[in-house]
């Protein structure tokens, strides 16, 4: 382990909103022993106070890190969103302050895929409507319209992290897997890549959506695309609410063209568990409705705790920003026999040459240097051949355009 120029045990880490204890354990195991945990989000004034001398903050979806709050956190080095989304953080304000923001985009992939596979089985057997009837004391014992999934075809629209996992699991159940993706994706197992949406859905018994929210995916499921599908198709959407034109799905459910659906995401979702859920789909017994919990499992939370803490620790120890959502991406291992300095600056000409002049004036040799820029900022990691004193930090901070500079080791 390298000797660091800072004392990890004095670097305050604040973890809010009941973040999984894995995160605290990861920090402590790496020597960051000043970890403050809070079960809930904090009101803005208390948040500002707590953040005053914090070096890292971990949040989930309820904490809003606005420009004003970031202003009150001058010592903050990085932000960890222990969830998927990052729109609760003013990303540009963080970037301009030289603060990278990390999240865990794929820690719940498996959870979503498992739910989708279970829903395929439920829909092909007509379980949602049989279950609803049983709750009303009705006994629908019948094999009519109930099928095994073995040998059936599933069309996966969007073959990314989740879509490809769904494909692997579906194949293990003996299903035929087809997919359509706008990117050239490697087909896993016996999955068949289709050249068009229409080709993928043609004849499939189940169509499941795993695409991001883009203008192209808005209302991908509409009257026209539903008509391309086999009568009696089952539809699953655990991606984004706007992928389905709900009115068109309602018509197709009423006509029986769609045998049933499993929907986890909606164009308009309640913002809390106290708010009522409203959807035209509520009236259908053959639609399995879930409250956007595709990725919500204990395993996913545990994975998120590890993944985001790892990213924050890697940034703190080595300057690595791989996976940051608002920052130039630099991924570096620790270098033996070298000393590392980080410099974050406004993206303007001439900064790098001024930095290097400071090293050459001191007769310091650069053994490795990595510069990445984004629209607003430049991030340069420099490995030098000998440890320099704090005066270089003073000079680096004085280079015009500097946002912050830090000696790592
Ligand atoms: P990903 O980025 O790994 O995969 C998305 C795939 O969709 C990519 O391969 C991309 O090329 C493809 N794609 C984009 N536009 C397309 C189009 N017009 N037609 C066909 N393919 C297209 O994303 P990941 O992690 O698999 O997530 C998929 C979706 O699931 C996202 O919308 C995400 O927000 C959602 N999600 C939902 C959760 C839940 O709780 N229900 C939890 C996690 C993710």
Boltz pocket constraint, residues with backbone or C-beta under 6 A from the ligand:
constraints:
  - pocket:
      binder: B
      contacts: [[A, 84], [A, 105], [A, 106], [A, 108], [A, 109], [A, 112], [A, 157], [A, 158], [A, 159], [A, 160], [A, 161], [A, 162], [A, 163], [A, 180], [A, 181], [A, 182], [A, 183], [A, 185], [A, 209], [A, 210], [A, 211], [A, 212], [A, 213], [A, 214], [A, 216], [A, 217], [A, 238], [A, 239], [A, 240], [A, 264], [A, 265], [A, 292], [A, 293], [A, 294], [A, 295], [A, 296]]
      max_distance: 6.0
